[in-house]
Amino acid sequence: MSSWRWFFAWSLAGAALTFSFLAGLSIGIFVLPVAAVLLVWVARRALRLPDAFGFLAGIGMMLVLVAFLNRASDGVDAMAWLLAGVSLNGLAVVAYTVASYRPGGRSAG
C-alpha cells in the first residue's frame, strides 16, 4: 500500500472513531467496537508515523459532515463545525506532506 493509502486508512479510522463518539447515545455504541478494531488494525500495519496524520483528517471529515447536516438548524452553529473540520483537514494534509518530504525532490511513498 502506498503512503497516501495508509493516510486514507488512518482517516477512515479517525472518522469511524469520531462518529462513534458523536453518535454515542444512539448507533455510536455499536460502531465503537468496529472503529476500535479498525484503529488497531491500521496502527499495526501502517509503518510510517506521518501516515497517522490521516487520523486528524478523519476527525475533520466528521466535523464537516456535522456542519453539513446542521446547515439549516437554529440550534447548532454549523460555521463553527465547518471551520474546525476544514482546519483539521488542512492541518493534516500539510503536516503529512511536510513530514513525508525528503530532500532531493522526492516525497516518501
C-alpha positions as CSV (number, residue, x, y, z in Angstrom):
1,M,0.0,0.0,0.0
2,S,1.3,3.4,-0.9
3,S,1.7,6.1,1.8
4,W,-1.4,8.1,0.8
5,R,-3.4,4.9,1.0
6,W,-2.3,4.5,4.6
7,F,-3.1,8.2,5.2
8,F,-6.6,7.4,4.0
9,A,-6.8,4.3,6.1
10,W,-5.9,6.4,9.1
11,S,-8.6,8.9,8.0
12,L,-11.2,6.1,7.9
13,A,-10.2,5.0,11.4
14,G,-10.4,8.6,12.7
15,A,-13.8,9.1,11.1
16,A,-15.2,5.9,12.5
17,L,-14.0,6.7,16.0
18,T,-15.3,10.2,15.9
19,F,-18.6,9.1,14.5
20,S,-18.9,6.6,17.4
21,F,-18.3,9.4,19.9
22,L,-20.6,11.9,18.2
23,A,-23.4,9.3,17.9
24,G,-22.6,7.6,21.2
25,L,-26.1,7.5,22.6
26,S,-27.6,6.0,19.5
27,I,-25.8,3.9,16.9
28,G,-22.4,5.1,18.0
29,I,-22.1,2.5,20.8
30,F,-22.4,-0.2,18.1
31,V,-19.9,1.4,15.8
32,L,-17.3,1.8,18.6
33,P,-16.1,-1.8,18.6
34,V,-15.7,-1.8,14.8
35,A,-13.9,1.6,15.0
36,A,-11.6,0.3,17.7
37,V,-10.7,-2.8,15.7
38,L,-10.1,-0.7,12.6
39,L,-7.9,1.6,14.6
40,V,-5.8,-1.2,16.0
41,W,-5.5,-2.8,12.5
42,V,-4.3,0.4,10.9
43,A,-1.9,1.1,13.7
44,R,-0.3,-2.3,13.4
45,R,0.0,-2.2,9.6
46,A,0.9,1.4,8.8
47,L,4.6,1.6,9.5
48,R,5.3,5.2,8.8
49,L,4.5,7.7,11.5
50,P,3.5,10.6,9.2
51,D,0.6,8.4,7.9
52,A,-1.1,8.8,11.3
53,F,-1.8,12.4,10.4
54,G,-4.7,10.9,8.5
55,F,-6.4,10.3,11.8
56,L,-6.8,14.1,12.2
57,A,-8.2,14.3,8.7
58,G,-10.8,11.7,9.6
59,I,-11.9,13.7,12.6
60,G,-12.1,16.8,10.3
61,M,-14.3,14.9,7.8
62,M,-16.8,14.1,10.6
63,L,-16.8,17.7,11.7
64,V,-17.5,18.9,8.1
65,L,-20.3,16.3,8.0
66,V,-21.8,17.7,11.2
67,A,-21.7,21.2,9.7
68,F,-23.4,20.0,6.5
69,L,-26.2,18.2,8.4
70,N,-26.8,21.2,10.6
71,R,-26.5,24.0,8.0
72,A,-30.2,24.9,8.3
73,S,-30.5,24.3,12.1
74,D,-31.2,27.1,14.5
75,G,-29.7,25.2,17.5
76,V,-26.2,24.4,16.2
77,D,-23.8,26.8,14.7
78,A,-22.7,25.0,11.5
79,M,-20.0,27.5,10.7
80,A,-18.0,26.6,13.8
81,W,-18.1,22.9,12.9
82,L,-17.2,23.7,9.3
83,L,-14.2,25.9,10.3
84,A,-13.0,23.3,12.8
85,G,-13.3,20.5,10.2
86,V,-11.7,22.3,7.3
87,S,-8.9,23.5,9.6
88,L,-8.2,19.9,10.8
89,N,-8.3,18.6,7.3
90,G,-5.9,21.3,6.1
91,L,-3.6,20.8,9.0
92,A,-3.5,17.0,8.5
93,V,-2.7,17.2,4.8
94,V,0.0,19.9,5.3
95,A,1.6,18.0,8.3
96,Y,1.6,14.8,6.3
97,T,3.2,16.5,3.3
98,V,5.8,18.2,5.3
99,A,6.6,15.1,7.4
100,S,6.8,13.0,4.2
101,Y,9.2,15.3,2.4
102,R,12.6,14.0,1.5
103,P,15.4,16.3,0.4
104,G,16.3,15.7,-3.2
105,G,12.9,16.4,-4.8
106,R,11.1,13.1,-4.0
107,S,8.5,12.6,-1.4
108,A,8.1,9.4,0.6
109,G,5.6,7.0,-0.6
